[in-house]
């Protein structure tokens, strides 16, 4: 019988900080559509909606982050790196972290381990060739981590993952059949701009596109509550969405609020993961639930 789940341990943040926060960007570009909707490559309007991210959104967001003196994490599919190398190199040149985000934005669930390993290696190779980096962090496309993904990541020397949703703070995730763990930095759907802004007819969204003012309020409320809990606020944005002018302006207001508290540690995910690793927390074991267990 598998052990009962237990909550994550509280995290002591550096220098007595009350909470932590990270601003992350999934630089999907066209790959977010092409894997599950390959025929969309013939839809010029859809493809230009996606290419807005690396062409316009990334430069705008890099200027924003520079103004706010914030280092962020950009998760990049290998396909994006090969097709938009200038945007990826600009991210690296600006001092931000590059994370792994699949090759063609393939969710690991439903993939055989060998196939998933192939996509991981293709993504690593593309990022090394284009940007000269070997990421220490991974985020599953669509946040769809499989139960065999942690083992594949550990084999390749990854430090952390940021795809799961069962805690308000990072924790050590035990890797099955290995005497090792990954730092898990949790996310949640309310802190993802895809749920607020994305509408692609026949592909994603209901047609409702929220006002940046409403989204700013939602994210601010989440940040304030997590800060009060001593938690870790992880925001996920996509340059083809939050790189649009009014949305970027709202994002900058939020960043100003977070950094303005003075007691919140704002850092890229790799820095958060290294700090958590230094705490020597006991790993948590997550196993598939058994629907037949009484």
Secondary structure, 3 states (H helix, E strand, C coil): CCCCCCCCCCCCCHHHCCEEEEEEEEECCCHHHHCCCHHHHHCHHHHHHHHHHHHHHHHHHHHHHHHHCCCCEEEECHHHHHHCHHHHHHHHHCCCEEEECCCCCCCCCCCCHHHHHHHHHHHHHHHHHHHCCCCCEECCHHHCCCCCHHHHHHHCCCCEECCCCCCCCCEEEECCCCCCEEEECCCCHHHECHHHHCCECCCECCCCCCCHHHHHHHHHHHHHHHHHHCCEEEEEECHHHHCCHHHHHHHHHHHHHHHHCCCEEECCHHHHHHHHHHCCCCCECCCCCCCCCC
